[in-house]
Amino acid sequence: MVSAAAGDYGLDQLSAPLRLADLAPGSREWEAEIGFGKGRYLLRRCVEHPERSFVGIEQVAEYHRLFVSRVRRRGLRNWVALRGEALYLLSSVLPRAFAAAVHVYFPDPWPKARHHKRRLFDPETVDLVIGLLAPAGRLYFATDFLDYGELVLELLAGYPGLAVARREGPWDEGPRTNYEAKYMAMGRPILRLEARVEAPAALHPSGRAALLAATCADGDSPPAVALLAPAGNADKAGSSE
């Protein structure tokens, strides 16, 4: 499902990749949050930055409905909310290189080894995330699962044309999600990362043999082949609160 200020749409009613400017007329620079949970941070960004537009992805229907009701109640029009599995939406629905910033907070770490292929940040799926970023675009990431966070840091550090750094301490404005606020109050350690695109996107060396990603920009005609990816990557990528 795709929701916008003007209404709700099935994916079969819209072209792919999505023409975001049609869904949020007057939009300028875009940001995206993958797994927005209850929508605390996404809603705040929509309110505080009317000069920008925002795409949110969430799989849980209840959380999607909660965010949509809140943002519509405020009369905001600078947003698009997608309900569905993140990796599918990234690979087949959203345009490439459209976002000035991508936010991923507390995704499901899938700690069991046999589930690692379901992670949002994996050598065979990370290209779908980085591929959303426009030139000079930025990625913001946080997790309380430190082992996973270290793997994400290593993965991003090996990504061609991407500069990544660990952030020491909280975000300048404080916690961005309900999970982060709760964990900070508990004194639980959190690993935060910031990355910036410094060169044209290229497939990650560890995953490019298994992945072919489209490079359609917003408004272009759909590619003949949108994605070829391992079948094990079709499950939930996780969501924040």
N, C-alpha and C positions, 0 to 999 in steps of 0.2 A: 504494500500500500504506500502511496505517496500523498502526503497532506501538505496543503499550503493555505494561505489566508483565504483564497477563493473557494476552497473545497477539498474533497478527498477523491483520489483517483486510483483505479487499479493499474498495475503496470501495463496491462494490455490496452489501456486507453491512451498511453503516451508513447512517444518515440524513444528509441535508445540510440545513443546516450541521451539522457534527459536534457531538454532545453531549459536550463535553470532560469534564465532571464525571463522566460514566458511564465514561469510559476511564481516568480517574485519580481514583477515589473519594477523598473527603476533601480535594480540592484547594481552594485559596483563591485568592490572587492569582496571575495567570498572566503569564508572559513568553514571547516567541517569538524564535527565531533563524532567519533566512532564509539558507539556504546554510551549514549548520554544518560542512561538510567532514568532517574526521576527528573532530570532536566535542570537541576539547580544552576549549573554553570552556563549551559546553553541559553537558558532564559535570561540570565543576567547579561550575557554578551549581546543578546538581541535588544535588550532595554538600553544598555549603556552605549551601544554603538549603532545608532540608526543609519549611519553612513555606510555600514557594511551589511552583507547578507550572510546567512548561516544555513548550512545543511547539517541535520542531525540524523544519525542512524541508530536505531534501537530495535532489538528483536522482541522484547517483552511487550505484548499488546497493552497491558495495563499502564506501563510507563509511557508508552507512546501516546495513549489517550490522555494521560495526565498532563504531559507537556503541551499537547495540542490545545487542550481546553484552557490552560493557563495563558498561553501566548495569544490565543484568539480573544480571550476575555480582556486582554490589555490593548486590543486593537492593533497589534503589531503586524507588519506585512513583510518584513525582511527575513523570512525563514522558509525552509522546506524541510519536512520531517519524513524520513523513510522508515517503514517498519519491515524488517526482514533480516535474513542472515547476512552479516556484514561482508563476507568474502564474495558472495554472489553479487551483492549490490555494487561492490567496488569493481568487480570484473566485468559486469554486463550491463549496468544501469547508469552509473555516474560517468561524466566525461573525464578525460585525463587532463592533468595539469591545469585545473581550474582554481585551486585553492591557494590563497596566500598563507594560510596556516591550517594545520591538522592537529587536533587534540585527541589523545588517547589516554584515559585515566583508569587505572585499576582494571585492565582487561582480565578475563579468566586466564590464569596461568596454565591450566591443564597440566597439573604436576606429574601425573602418571606418564611414564615413558611412551606407552602405547598410544597416548592421546596427543603427543607433541605436535603431530601434523595438523591438529585443529587450531593451533595457536595463530593469532593474528600476526605475530612477529615470528616468522620461521623463514629459513632461506628460500622456500618455495612460495611464500605468500607476501613477504615484505615488499616486493615490487608493486603490489596492488596498493599498498598504503603510500609509499613514496611517490608512486605514479600520479597521485592526486595533486601533488604540489607543483605550483607554478615556479618559474625561475626565481631564485632567492626566497622561495617559500620556506616556512619553518614548521617543524614538528615538535610537539610538546607531549611528553610521556611521563607517567608516574605509576609506581606499583609498590605494594608493601611486601610482595613476594620477591625477596632480594636475590635469590638464585636466578629467578627468571629475569629480573632486571639486569643482572650482570650479563646474561646471555644476550639480551636485547642490545645492551651497550656494545658488546663485541660484534654483534651482527651489523649494527648501524655503522660502527667504526670501519667495517670492511666494505661499506657500500660506496661504489665509485661516485665521486662528485658531491659527497655529503660530509659536512663537518659536524661532528657531534661532541657534546660535552656534558659531563655530569654537573647538575646544579647542586651547589652546597647550600642547604637550608630551604625554607619554604618559598613559595611564590611571593612576589612583592605584595600582592593584595590579600594574601592569606589563603586558606584552603579553598579549592575550586569545586570539590564534590562533597557529598555527605560522607562518603567513605573516608575521604582525606581528613575532614573535620573530626570524625570519630577517632581515627587512628592517631592523629596528632594529640588529642585529649588523653589518649591512653599512653602516650609516649612511645608508640610503635614506630620503628624506623621506616622511612619511606625513601625509595630511590627515584629521583627525578632527572629527566634527561631533556636537553634541548638540542635540536639539530637544524641545519640550514643547507638548502640546496645551493651549491656553488658551481655546478656544471650540469649540462643536460643529463636527464635521467638515463641510466643504463641498468640492465638487469644485474642483480646481485650475482657475483661469480659462483656462489655455492648453490644457486637455485635456477640459473638460467637454462640449464639442460632440461628442466621439467616444466618450464613456464613460457608461454608466449602471450604477451600482453598487448592490447590495442593501444594506439597512440592518438585516438580521435580527440580533438578539442571540442569544447562546447559549441554546438551549432553545426558541426560537420556532419556529413553523412555517416551512418553506422558502418563500421568496417565489415569486411566479408567474414572474418574470424575474430570474435571478441576475446575468447580465452580458451586455452587448453591448459588444464591444471590437474594435479593429482586428485583422484576421486575422494581421497580421505580428507580433503580440505573443505568439505561441504557442510560442516556442522557449525554450531554456534561459536562466534569469536569472542563473546563475553561482553559485559556492559558495566559501566560505572554507575554510581549513584550521585 
